[in-house]
Amino acid sequence: MSSELKRTLGTYDLTLLVVGSVIGSGVFIVPSVVLRQSGGHVPTAMFAWLIGGVLSLIGALSYAELSSMDRSAGGLYAYIREAFGAFPAFLYGWTLFFVIGAGTIATLAVATTDYLGQFFAFSPLGAKAVAVGLLLITGAINVKGTRESASVQNISSWIKIGGIVVMGTLLLTLGDSPVLESTSDAGGTTLTAIGLAMISVLWAYEGWQYVTFSDGEAIDPQRMIPRALVIGTTALTALYLFANLGYLAAMGADRVASSERVAAEAVTTVLGSTAGSLVAIIIIISMFSAAHSVVITAPRVYFAMAKDEVFFRKLAEVHPRFGTPAFAIIASCSWAAVLAATGTFEQLLTYVVFVGWIFYALGAAAVIALRFKLPDAPRPFRVPGYPVTPVLFILAAVAIVGNTIVEQPVQSAMGIAIVLLGAPAYWLWRRKAAA
């Protein structure tokens, strides 16, 4: 088998991959949480969504410089390896494989099945079977070819982009509530309120970095990935702000703040229950698309780790016919299916998902480290505002991690322990490679 991936992804594919990786169910549910955490103050909530987009763009600009330097698969894994060494990079890949990546895929598959339950009756066992079936279908599509996977991703991403635009337009046009009027019990804006709202907002924006994992399959990664990151994160910010304005126009701040499924309730309020069911369909497609994007991207990290001889060697092979890291994809989806079938992904993600932000901070710090380590290396794209730009992103990541440790110390300790379980595994693989 070959050890090189086919370069088939263009700027168009990569941009939709950025958008598709981020938009899952968050924009349809999280706005209520953000408004409540903002003390019911609409301008504060909207400011949080805007700043979340700006911080995502700042992170994207930092990663864009790194992607313009590197032409190998692995993205963030490769950036951490080059800047800080193989061990922290391995811990990121280890955590991504066993918890963050697989857990995210499993979560989205189960959530998709839950929404399908609005249209079909599933027994508990049947629901698990459907979730596992969705993972098998996604895995099969990705094994067959990156080009085919990207085409599916492009179509599903456009459906949810179009759905948000149409929904927001109808809500703003037909809704009669004041858009910027806060809830009846809103108090003054505080830094604590903004901080709480920002944490939820940044979770909703999480996922844009996955596109960097596909460096090895981009036709011209040095130009295309930076463009995709900037265009994608900018588009996401506009979509999120637009959707929030639509919800407020349809229901007003009080009802938005108290809603559990704000998108469905807003559409039902304006257009009736039948239209509300259409939102469920959009959410189903949205979550499937998000899961699909993780399956497209995350196995490229495992592929890169295997090539570095710190992971299962079979995962470094490229399928001779399809040109994809087939074994890495199969392994990723198989483990996700186990998590989905057993339900253990909920506990694992509760412990570990915040740790991802430690590695995201290391990614931005890699920009600074490599400026010193490799000062003369070609950088077709340089992050604007260096070093302030990457430092701001690092500080935002530190704030998220620090808040989680303070608010959930037991879960945080468990998460860090799970990550550190990778240490003996790294030692064993390095020993085997040296033998």
Secondary structure, DSSP 8 states (H G I E B T S, - for coil): -B-S----B-HHHHHHHHHHHH-SSHHHHHHHHHHHHTTT-HHHHHHHHHHHHHHHHHHHHHHHHHHHH--STTTHHHHHHHHH-HHHHHHHHHHIIIIIIHHHHHHHHHHHHHHHTTTS---HHHHHHHHHHHHHHHHHHHHH-HHHHHHHHHHHHHHHHHHHHHHHHHHHHH--S-TT---TT-----HHHHHHHHHHHHHHHTTGGGGGGGGGGBSSHHHHHHHHHHHHHHHHHHHHHHHHHHHHHHHHHHHHHH-SSHHHHHHHHHH-HHHHHHHHHHHHHHHHHHHHHHHHHTHHHHHHHHHTTSS-GGGG-B-TTT-S-HHHHHHHHHHHHHHHHHTTHHHHHHHHGGGHHHHHHHHHHHHHHHHHHSTTS--SS--TTTTHHHHHHHHHHHHHHHHHHHH-HHHHHHHHHHHHTHHHHHHHHHHHHH-
